[in-house]
């Protein structure tokens, strides 16, 4: 089975911890998608979804801490983006049972696309800023 993960460079920002977390989050999303495709709705799926939500919260907290340490000037806008993502993620994980398979996959694809765009856009900004202050 294809892992459906993007090229590793697309989710790297040059911070070992954050880059590893990006990979784990995308891996959880791929595993959840596979469960939806096979319609395997069981405790493993619930565990994966719980881990995804918990890990995303941890990752975003770690990322905000890194930005605070470097005194990143756009941190408040970045935090707003994180809050919106967590709202979408919480809505998705809280009501996934109500959705049909196609809608579940659509919403998961939306979250994945948002996450990747965030890394490639907003996260790259703090990564570039960090290079200028070293």
C-alpha positions in Angstrom: 0.0 0.0 0.0 1.3 3.5 -0.9 1.9 5.6 2.2 0.5 8.7 0.6 3.1 11.0 2.3 4.5 14.0 0.5 8.2 14.2 -0.2 10.1 14.7 3.1 11.5 18.0 2.1 8.1 19.6 1.8 7.5 19.2 5.6 10.9 20.2 6.8 11.7 23.5 8.4 15.2 22.8 9.6 14.3 22.0 13.2 14.9 18.3 14.0 12.1 17.9 16.5 9.5 19.9 14.5 10.4 18.1 11.3 10.0 14.7 13.0 6.7 15.8 14.4 5.5 16.8 10.9 6.3 13.4 9.6 4.4 11.7 12.5 1.3 13.8 12.0 1.3 13.1 8.3 1.7 9.4 9.0 -1.3 9.4 11.4 -3.3 11.1 8.7 -2.3 8.5 6.1 -3.2 5.7 8.5 -6.6 7.2 9.3 -7.3 7.7 5.6 -6.5 4.0 5.0 -9.0 3.0 7.8 -11.7 5.1 6.1 -11.0 3.6 2.7 -11.3 0.1 4.1 -14.2 1.2 6.3 -12.4 -0.2 9.3 -14.2 1.7 12.0 -12.9 0.2 15.3 -11.0 1.0 18.4 -7.8 1.3 16.4 -9.3 4.1 14.4 -10.4 5.9 17.5 -7.0 5.5 19.0 -5.4 6.9 15.8 -7.7 9.9 15.8 -7.1 10.6 19.5 -3.3 10.3 18.9 -3.5 12.6 15.9 -5.4 15.3 17.9 -3.1 15.0 20.9 0.1 15.0 18.8 -1.1 18.0 16.8 -1.6 19.9 20.0 1.8 19.0 21.3 3.4 19.9 18.0 1.8 23.3 17.8 2.8 24.0 21.4 6.4 23.0 20.6 6.4 25.1 17.5 5.0 28.2 19.4 7.7 27.7 22.0 10.4 27.7 19.3 9.0 30.9 17.8 8.8 32.5 21.3 12.5 31.6 21.9 13.6 33.3 18.7 11.2 36.2 19.3 9.5 35.7 15.9 7.7 38.9 15.0 4.7 37.1 13.4 4.0 34.7 16.2 0.5 36.0 17.1 -0.7 35.5 13.5 0.8 32.1 13.6 -1.0 31.2 16.9 -4.3 32.2 15.3 -3.7 29.9 12.4 -2.9 27.1 14.9 -6.1 27.7 16.8 -8.1 27.6 13.6 -6.5 24.3 12.6 -7.2 22.8 16.0 -10.8 23.9 15.8 -11.2 22.2 12.4 -9.4 19.1 13.7 -11.6 18.9 16.8 -14.7 19.3 14.8 -13.6 16.5 12.4 -12.6 14.1 15.2 -15.7 14.9 17.2 -18.2 14.1 14.5 -16.5 11.7 12.1 -19.1 9.0 12.8 -21.8 11.2 11.4 -20.0 11.4 8.0 -20.1 9.1 5.1 -16.8 7.7 3.8 -16.4 10.2 1.0 -17.0 13.1 3.4 -14.6 11.7 5.9 -11.9 11.5 3.3 -12.7 15.0 2.0 -12.4 16.5 5.5 -9.2 14.6 6.2 -7.8 15.7 2.9 -8.7 19.3 3.8 -6.8 19.0 7.1 -3.8 17.5 5.4 -3.7 20.1 2.7 -4.1 22.9 5.3 -1.3 21.4 7.3 1.1 21.1 4.3 0.3 24.6 3.1 0.9 25.9 6.7 4.3 24.2 6.8 5.3 25.3 3.3 4.1 28.9 3.9 3.8 30.0 7.5 6.4 27.6 9.0 8.9 28.4 6.4 8.7 32.1 7.4 9.9 31.4 11.0 12.5 29.0 9.6 13.9 31.7 7.3 13.7 34.2 10.2 15.7 31.8 12.4 18.4 31.6 9.8 18.8 35.4 9.9 19.3 35.5 13.7 21.9 32.7 14.1 
